[in-house]
Amino acid sequence: MNAYEVNFDGLVGPTHNYGGLSFGNVASQSNSQSISSPKEAARQGLAKMKALMEMGFQQGVLAPQERPDVAALRSLGFSGSDAQVVEKAAKTAMPLLAACSSASSMWTANACTVSPGADTADGRVHFTAANLNCKFHRSIEHPTTSRILAAMFANERHFAHHAALPAVSQFGDEGAANHTRFSKHYGEPGVEFFVFGRSAFDRRFPAPQRYPARQTLEASQAIARLHGLDEAGVVYAQQNPAVIDQGVFHNDVIAVGNGEVLFHHEDAFLDSDRVIAELHDKLARRGGRLTAVRVPREAVTVDEAVRSYLFNSQLLSRADGSMLLIVPEECRNDERVWRYLSQLTADDGPIREVKVFDLKQSMQNGGGPACLRLRVALRQDELDAVNPRVLLTPSLYDELVAWVDAHYRDRLVETDLADPQLLVECRTALDELTRILKLGSVYPFQID
Ligand SMILES: NCCC[C@H](NC(=O)CCC(=O)O)C(=O)O
């Protein structure tokens, strides 16, 4: 039976702005208070989705969230009508309003962790929503994320959904950004690779000193248990704490894997040789042959990787078995990174082509091509069970562009978040979107 990797890209929400909310994420911190364009951001994301669809890849869409999150503000003590809640928060606690207004759910690599049916004990595709509890503005995403995933993958025979892990930092979980899967073919058992930043319960593991490690070993282990993964098909690795301290807040800022290929910086992991050897052995027992493309620091420094987002790329398998790398424009603007990429595709390795996309609006908040997509490997029968309206087609693309143009602002700054009209605009847009994508009622304003 055929099997595919389907990329579900996050549709950027109408409140996309630069709140400077993510300590440890260099782009988010340095672009704080810049002027954003929600419309341009959404269009840039849609252009990438369309391009992949036109290249023949399976492409899906994941809906944004209701923002400002009035329910979250109410839980923090703001009261009155919805408009009053927003006004009071703006007057007395602007940082909280900004946090409750972030469009951060666009980075769907952080929506959940997914294990394909070929890897799990019951043969179903398993999803665990990420609690994202390192940052308040992201910790409020998972209840709606769970409802949206349930509406997209609404078939109990094929899909199993798990609620987010306990909402404490000891089980800090950032979803697929710290998870990669290797396999010879998408429909066959593979090796799931979990990369964590620290251990919460075992003091023998080192930890970063400057910036937080968002993902814990214990969270990754819990997900492997929930999904019913076989130890023979699981590898855990600790991210190098030194690179977290240089701004690598998720593993997908320093490594990306697909099929039988791992593309990574030489400083990405602690005990790198052991990690690669274990991946190699476990994949070999699944009938695959790992190729690790290791980028030396002489070619690209960690700092250059963080600024260009070289590794926050999409590594895609083409029909002929070779691979294509989707990188952000920032890679072409960096002379050394671009030189490295030119050499990479000229060499005899698995990566034969590089395509560049302008994702500046998202990049300025630290979200590149890989952050913007959730990968779900599906066999044909599982793909047939997905809500068909969330799979991109030329006509859905046209509909979504028209929807963005009708509802999104061209420009947004922090003071605009205080405008109660923004909430009305957001709800009107999302109400229409749930009809376009046939999601049913998934937003708090639709169900409360
Ligand atoms: N995978 C990419 C995630 C980027 C995301 N940035 C943010 O939330 C920045 C939002 C702001 O600063 O407005 C994060 O750090 O989790």
The ligand as an SDF file (V2000), in Angstrom:
LIG
                    3D

 16 15  0  0  0  0  0  0  0  0999 V2000
    9.1510   26.3910   16.2030 N   0  0  0  0  0  0  0  0  0  0  0  0
    9.2750   27.8070   16.1950 C   0  0  0  0  0  0  0  0  0  0  0  0
    8.6420   28.4010   17.3740 C   0  0  0  0  0  0  0  0  0  0  0  0
    8.8240   29.8730   17.4880 C   0  0  0  0  0  0  0  0  0  0  0  0
    8.0850   30.4550   18.6520 C   0  0  0  0  0  0  0  0  0  0  0  0
    8.1850   31.9110   18.6410 N   0  0  0  0  0  0  0  0  0  0  0  0
    7.3740   32.6710   19.4080 C   0  0  0  0  0  0  0  0  0  0  0  0
    6.5110   32.2050   20.1030 O   0  0  0  0  0  0  0  0  0  0  0  0
    7.5900   34.1600   19.3330 C   0  0  0  0  0  0  0  0  0  0  0  0
    6.3420   34.9570   19.5840 C   0  0  0  0  0  0  0  0  0  0  0  0
    6.6110   36.4050   19.8390 C   0  0  0  0  0  0  0  0  0  0  0  0
    7.6860   36.7510   20.3550 O   0  0  0  0  0  0  0  0  0  0  0  0
    5.7210   37.2240   19.4980 O   0  0  0  0  0  0  0  0  0  0  0  0
    8.6290   29.9150   19.9660 C   0  0  0  0  0  0  0  0  0  0  0  0
    9.6030   30.4530   20.4840 O   0  0  0  0  0  0  0  0  0  0  0  0
    8.0840   28.9050   20.4680 O   0  0  0  0  0  0  0  0  0  0  0  0
  1  2  1  0
  2  3  1  0
  3  4  1  0
  4  5  1  0
  5  6  1  0
  5 14  1  0
  6  7  1  0
  7  8  2  0
  7  9  1  0
  9 10  1  0
 10 11  1  0
 11 12  2  0
 11 13  1  0
 14 15  2  0
 14 16  1  0
M  END
$$$$
